[in-house]
Amino acid sequence: MSEQQKIIKTLGIRDIFLFCVSAVLLLDTLAAGAVMGPTVIFWWVLLTILFLIPFGAISTELGSAYPEQGGIYAWVKRAYGQRMASRISWYYWANVAVWIPAIFILFAGVFSQLFFPDMSLTSQIVLGVSLIWVVVIANIVALNIGKWVPNIGAAIKLAIFAILIIGGISYGLENGIANEFSLATMIPSSENGGWSLQYLPAVVYGMLGFELASASSAEMKNPKRDLPKAVFSSIAVVVAAYLLATSAILVAQPAENVDVVDGLIDTLSTFFGGSPLGDAFVVFLGVGALYTFFSNGATWAMGANRAAAEAAIDKELPQAFAIETKHGTPLGASILLGVVASVLLTLYGFMAGNNEDLFWSLFAFSGVIFMLPYVAMCTAFVKIRSQDAHKERDAEVFRFPGKPGFVKACAYLCATILAVTITLFIYVPGEGVAWEVLWGALATIVIGEILTFRSSKSPELARA
């Protein structure tokens, strides 16, 4: 049976929309953004204009015009050839293998906060490793079953965001606001600490992932028609939800008191806790949040494992990544992700002092690797557009609006913003170098170069 015959077209516009929302709308980065105070609103608005909208247009044009399995991997391969694509597929997969431990240590921290306040960091690490392997299983089942993990997660996530926003409005009207919201406090200045850039990467990080659904373009019923509608409607929902929910946290807590791990549950407790019924409602919402953490991990793993499997099929990653089930799902890539994620969570866990330090170290480490494929994707978009400038396209295919020079400038601006964000993950002005992040990122890059060198010796790649 051929690869194309194995693939079942099961994703409609609703599935793509919910997939995008589940991948991009993250409860776990809300508190990190709120630590910046009201200036986070300025940064969200500015970066939405300068980065998110153009990046969404780039993702949509590539996914609509080139509906190929693998997403970023396929586009970079089209622009730069197989050698660069093999690097990108490695970065894309490796960042998820690092990020999943971060998301599950956050899961364990919230679980502890809700049910076992005295839970040790070691026990939280064990719980995180267990969840990693549940994600592996979710990735191995057929997509027409596995797709319900992100679909349900997206629905729960939207409900929690809505409840958080409503709770913020109600609490603010009754009790006042913990932080002042005015132009003076929202526009960055030395007085309000708005130029402190430690957590700014969390904002850019929260804007990425709209291309993830394109990793399964061949499984979409009609990507040319459905992808643009799903991506741009999900962008509108994500921006509104992030702005309002972050503001809700800042209504409840002074920015300097927000905890990166515990901030969400602390806020919900402030809004709804204090009575037996209210405390039970907070626990109910907390359990919903825990499921969304799991669905985030499952969603990103689905896209990353599929991209890695496509690279391995093309002889660009070790053949273990190419092993598939009878349903065509990536068995080898999923199991390898589980092994790497488990080892990293254990190693970094025993170097960390607490769950907040462990979360941010893994999050920043994954963030550096995470951004690299997107830089290549933005420049690949420019090259593909130039290569195909004289080719006619189907009228249904979405096209980034504007003259070629404007579109090119937008793409390079996106790449520059991503490069600056990578730098801020490693070095924060006034804070210094995060050595555990730097060395982890360098080790991942070196491993990728070794794999690239080995793949360059294959006859298939030599002919590319």
Secondary structure as GFF3:
##gff-version 3
##sequence-region A 1 464
A	DSSP	alpha_helix	3	6	.	.	.	ID=ss1
A	DSSP	alpha_helix	13	24	.	.	.	ID=ss2
A	DSSP	three_ten_helix	27	29	.	.	.	ID=ss3
A	DSSP	alpha_helix	30	34	.	.	.	ID=ss4
A	DSSP	alpha_helix	39	47	.	.	.	ID=ss5
A	DSSP	pi_helix	48	52	.	.	.	ID=ss6
A	DSSP	alpha_helix	53	65	.	.	.	ID=ss7
A	DSSP	alpha_helix	72	80	.	.	.	ID=ss8
A	DSSP	alpha_helix	82	115	.	.	.	ID=ss9
A	DSSP	alpha_helix	121	140	.	.	.	ID=ss10
A	DSSP	alpha_helix	143	146	.	.	.	ID=ss11
A	DSSP	alpha_helix	148	175	.	.	.	ID=ss12
A	DSSP	alpha_helix	183	186	.	.	.	ID=ss13
A	DSSP	alpha_helix	200	205	.	.	.	ID=ss14
A	DSSP	three_ten_helix	212	215	.	.	.	ID=ss15
A	DSSP	three_ten_helix	217	219	.	.	.	ID=ss16
A	DSSP	alpha_helix	223	252	.	.	.	ID=ss17
A	DSSP	three_ten_helix	255	257	.	.	.	ID=ss18
A	DSSP	alpha_helix	263	272	.	.	.	ID=ss19
A	DSSP	alpha_helix	276	313	.	.	.	ID=ss20
A	DSSP	three_ten_helix	319	322	.	.	.	ID=ss21
A	DSSP	alpha_helix	331	349	.	.	.	ID=ss22
A	DSSP	alpha_helix	355	387	.	.	.	ID=ss23
A	DSSP	alpha_helix	404	426	.	.	.	ID=ss24
A	DSSP	beta_strand	427	428	.	.	.	ID=ss25
A	DSSP	beta_strand	432	433	.	.	.	ID=ss26
A	DSSP	alpha_helix	435	456	.	.	.	ID=ss27
A	DSSP	alpha_helix	459	462	.	.	.	ID=ss28
###
